[in-house]
Amino acid sequence: MNSKLDKIKKLAEQYDSKKNQADDRQVWERFNTLFNAYGIEAVAAATGLKTSSVQAYTNRSYIGKISESIVVKAETILAKI
């Protein structure tokens, strides 16, 4: 049983490693895609962010750091409507 737990822990470490995470630009582009497809109010509602925060992220001339988990949450919710 210990071997199984060790394997699970190793897989969890690999999952959390940087190589398995999208870079900031990819996350920002996915966020903008949601914004363009569904609008500011829908993205704000799905992410739990204020409308002004969503607007600030999309109006930046540089790539803003957005949590990938927020984008995944919004993608999941908005895909169901």
MDAnalysis code that builds the backbone (N, CA, C; Angstrom):
import MDAnalysis as mda
import numpy as np

u = mda.Universe.empty(243, n_residues=81, atom_resindex=np.repeat(np.arange(81), 3), trajectory=True)
u.add_TopologyAttr("name", ["N", "CA", "C"] * 81)
u.add_TopologyAttr("resid", np.arange(1, 82))
u.add_TopologyAttr("resname", ["MET", "ASN", "SER", "LYS", "LEU", "ASP", "LYS", "ILE", "LYS", "LYS", "LEU", "ALA", "GLU", "GLN", "TYR", "ASP", "SER", "LYS", "LYS", "ASN", "GLN", "ALA", "ASP", "ASP", "ARG", "GLN", "VAL", "TRP", "GLU", "ARG", "PHE", "ASN", "THR", "LEU", "PHE", "ASN", "ALA", "TYR", "GLY", "ILE", "GLU", "ALA", "VAL", "ALA", "ALA", "ALA", "THR", "GLY", "LEU", "LYS", "THR", "SER", "SER", "VAL", "GLN", "ALA", "TYR", "THR", "ASN", "ARG", "SER", "TYR", "ILE", "GLY", "LYS", "ILE", "SER", "GLU", "SER", "ILE", "VAL", "VAL", "LYS", "ALA", "GLU", "THR", "ILE", "LEU", "ALA", "LYS", "ILE"])
u.atoms.positions = np.array([
    [0.823, -1.190, 0.000],
    [0.000, 0.000, 0.000],
    [0.870, 1.258, 0.000],
    [1.987, 1.224, 0.694],
    [2.882, 2.363, 0.741],
    [3.385, 2.720, -0.656],
    [3.625, 1.704, -1.468],
    [4.083, 1.922, -2.830],
    [3.045, 2.704, -3.639],
    [1.782, 2.380, -3.424],
    [0.709, 3.059, -4.126],
    [0.652, 4.538, -3.723],
    [0.800, 4.812, -2.436],
    [0.793, 6.197, -1.952],
    [1.990, 6.974, -2.480],
    [3.142, 6.318, -2.540],
    [4.331, 6.966, -3.080],
    [4.124, 7.338, -4.545],
    [3.495, 6.446, -5.283],
    [3.227, 6.712, -6.693],
    [2.255, 7.888, -6.838],
    [1.241, 7.931, -5.994],
    [0.273, 9.027, -6.024],
    [0.966, 10.348, -5.702],
    [1.822, 10.349, -4.694],
    [2.543, 11.564, -4.322],
    [3.454, 12.038, -5.447],
    [4.123, 11.101, -6.101],
    [5.002, 11.458, -7.209],
    [4.203, 12.053, -8.359],
    [3.058, 11.472, -8.672],
    [2.207, 12.010, -9.732],
    [1.679, 13.393, -9.358],
    [1.360, 13.594, -8.088],
    [0.883, 14.900, -7.631],
    [1.970, 15.959, -7.791],
    [3.207, 15.604, -7.490],
    [4.329, 16.534, -7.666],
    [4.508, 16.888, -9.138],
    [4.393, 15.896, -9.999],
    [4.523, 16.148, -11.431],
    [3.401, 17.053, -11.924],
    [2.214, 16.844, -11.418],
    [1.065, 17.651, -11.815],
    [1.268, 19.109, -11.418],
    [1.844, 19.319, -10.242],
    [2.052, 20.666, -9.735],
    [3.286, 21.346, -10.314],
    [4.105, 20.607, -11.006],
    [5.339, 21.184, -11.525],
    [5.044, 22.239, -12.588],
    [5.976, 23.132, -12.772],
    [5.818, 24.257, -13.694],
    [5.597, 23.788, -15.133],
    [6.195, 22.663, -15.524],
    [6.085, 22.222, -16.906],
    [4.656, 21.840, -17.297],
    [3.816, 21.551, -16.320],
    [2.439, 21.184, -16.618],
    [1.469, 22.363, -16.536],
    [1.999, 23.539, -16.254],
    [1.148, 24.708, -16.146],
    [1.307, 25.570, -17.383],
    [0.212, 26.178, -17.784],
    [0.251, 27.066, -18.938],
    [1.018, 28.332, -18.558],
    [1.675, 28.933, -19.539],
    [2.357, 30.181, -19.221],
    [1.343, 31.327, -19.176],
    [1.782, 32.460, -18.660],
    [0.889, 33.601, -18.450],
    [0.210, 34.055, -19.737],
    [0.937, 34.012, -20.840],
    [0.368, 34.461, -22.116],
    [-0.784, 33.553, -22.548],
    [-0.617, 32.251, -22.410],
    [-1.672, 31.310, -22.788],
    [-2.922, 31.513, -21.929],
    [-2.718, 31.705, -20.645],
    [-3.846, 31.906, -19.739],
    [-4.563, 33.209, -20.088],
    [-3.787, 34.265, -20.330],
    [-4.355, 35.566, -20.689],
    [-5.148, 35.469, -21.999],
    [-4.623, 34.740, -22.978],
    [-5.322, 34.575, -24.261],
    [-6.625, 33.798, -24.078],
    [-6.618, 32.773, -23.242],
    [-7.845, 32.024, -22.968],
    [-8.873, 32.922, -22.280],
    [-8.419, 33.754, -21.352],
    [-9.295, 34.701, -20.666],
    [-9.912, 35.680, -21.662],
    [-9.099, 36.208, -22.561],
    [-9.605, 37.129, -23.576],
    [-10.581, 36.449, -24.526],
    [-10.349, 35.205, -24.830],
    [-11.269, 34.456, -25.685],
    [-12.638, 34.357, -25.014],
    [-12.641, 34.081, -23.728],
    [-13.909, 34.031, -22.988],
    [-14.594, 35.388, -23.002],
    [-13.820, 36.431, -22.772],
    [-14.348, 37.794, -22.753],
    [-14.992, 38.132, -24.098],
    [-14.305, 37.806, -25.186],
    [-14.822, 38.117, -26.523],
    [-16.032, 37.264, -26.891],
    [-16.067, 36.038, -26.416],
    [-17.160, 35.130, -26.764],
    [-18.421, 35.359, -25.934],
    [-18.255, 35.671, -24.651],
    [-19.405, 35.712, -23.753],
    [-19.727, 37.095, -23.199],
    [-18.793, 38.010, -23.262],
    [-19.019, 39.348, -22.745],
    [-18.544, 39.512, -21.317],
    [-18.430, 40.763, -20.933],
    [-17.841, 41.097, -19.646],
    [-18.671, 40.614, -18.463],
    [-19.992, 40.759, -18.542],
    [-20.842, 40.371, -17.421],
    [-20.813, 38.867, -17.173],
    [-20.843, 38.086, -18.247],
    [-20.829, 36.629, -18.113],
    [-19.503, 36.144, -17.540],
    [-18.405, 36.719, -18.005],
    [-17.089, 36.317, -17.504],
    [-16.945, 36.715, -16.036],
    [-17.418, 37.903, -15.699],
    [-17.355, 38.348, -14.308],
    [-18.163, 37.413, -13.409],
    [-19.345, 37.052, -13.854],
    [-20.192, 36.157, -13.054],
    [-19.549, 34.773, -12.908],
    [-18.972, 34.269, -13.978],
    [-18.374, 32.930, -13.948],
    [-17.087, 32.882, -13.125],
    [-16.324, 33.967, -13.131],
    [-15.057, 33.970, -12.406],
    [-15.202, 34.410, -10.956],
    [-16.256, 35.158, -10.681],
    [-16.413, 35.718, -9.346],
    [-15.677, 37.039, -9.184],
    [-15.085, 37.518, -10.277],
    [-14.397, 38.806, -10.252],
    [-15.399, 39.939, -10.473],
    [-15.027, 41.125, -10.058],
    [-15.848, 42.296, -10.348],
    [-15.723, 42.615, -11.828],
    [-16.764, 43.217, -12.375],
    [-16.755, 43.601, -13.785],
    [-15.566, 44.511, -14.085],
    [-15.263, 45.416, -13.173],
    [-14.136, 46.328, -13.382],
    [-12.798, 45.583, -13.433],
    [-12.680, 44.501, -12.672],
    [-11.452, 43.699, -12.709],
    [-11.308, 42.970, -14.035],
    [-12.406, 42.421, -14.526],
    [-12.379, 41.743, -15.830],
    [-11.990, 42.744, -16.908],
    [-12.583, 43.915, -16.847],
    [-12.277, 44.947, -17.833],
    [-10.818, 45.371, -17.740],
    [-10.293, 45.494, -16.534],
    [-8.892, 45.882, -16.357],
    [-7.952, 44.840, -16.956],
    [-8.258, 43.562, -16.761],
    [-7.419, 42.506, -17.334],
    [-7.418, 42.546, -18.854],
    [-8.559, 42.841, -19.445],
    [-8.648, 42.784, -20.905],
    [-8.180, 44.066, -21.574],
    [-8.110, 45.171, -20.838],
    [-7.681, 46.441, -21.416],
    [-6.187, 46.679, -21.332],
    [-5.475, 45.813, -20.666],
    [-4.036, 46.013, -20.503],
    [-3.300, 45.837, -21.819],
    [-2.293, 46.652, -22.001],
    [-1.467, 46.517, -23.202],
    [-0.377, 45.473, -23.000],
    [-0.243, 44.973, -21.788],
    [0.719, 43.919, -21.491],
    [-0.044, 42.703, -20.954],
    [0.621, 41.608, -20.908],
    [-0.006, 40.372, -20.457],
    [-0.133, 40.413, -18.931],
    [-1.352, 40.451, -18.468],
    [-1.588, 40.452, -17.029],
    [-1.570, 39.037, -16.480],
    [-1.167, 38.900, -15.248],
    [-1.131, 37.584, -14.616],
    [-2.514, 37.270, -14.067],
    [-3.129, 36.264, -14.643],
    [-4.449, 35.808, -14.235],
    [-4.301, 34.363, -13.776],
    [-4.939, 34.038, -12.694],
    [-4.869, 32.679, -12.168],
    [-5.487, 31.700, -13.158],
    [-4.744, 30.656, -13.455],
    [-5.260, 29.649, -14.388],
    [-6.508, 28.974, -13.826],
    [-6.574, 28.815, -12.522],
    [-7.750, 28.168, -11.923],
    [-9.015, 29.004, -12.144],
    [-8.883, 30.331, -12.152],
    [-10.035, 31.199, -12.424],
    [-10.498, 31.014, -13.864],
    [-9.541, 30.935, -14.770],
    [-9.890, 30.764, -16.187],
    [-10.532, 29.397, -16.417],
    [-10.000, 28.361, -15.799],
    [-10.576, 27.017, -15.934],
    [-12.004, 27.003, -15.383],
    [-12.206, 27.660, -14.243],
    [-13.544, 27.751, -13.655],
    [-14.514, 28.416, -14.630],
    [-14.103, 29.534, -15.202],
    [-14.963, 30.251, -16.142],
    [-15.219, 29.429, -17.399],
    [-14.186, 28.789, -17.924],
    [-14.352, 27.956, -19.121],
    [-15.359, 26.840, -18.863],
    [-15.263, 26.221, -17.702],
    [-16.151, 25.125, -17.362],
    [-17.599, 25.595, -17.237],
    [-17.782, 26.691, -16.532],
    [-19.142, 27.218, -16.322],
    [-19.745, 27.709, -17.631],
    [-19.002, 28.486, -18.372],
    [-19.544, 29.083, -19.601],
    [-19.767, 28.043, -20.703],
    [-19.025, 26.962, -20.663],
    [-19.221, 25.898, -21.666],
    [-20.566, 25.210, -21.470],
    [-21.129, 25.324, -20.284],
    [-22.407, 24.671, -19.984],
    [-23.621, 25.500, -20.364],
    [-23.401, 26.738, -20.796],
    [-24.553, 27.566, -21.162],
    [-24.673, 27.707, -22.660],
])
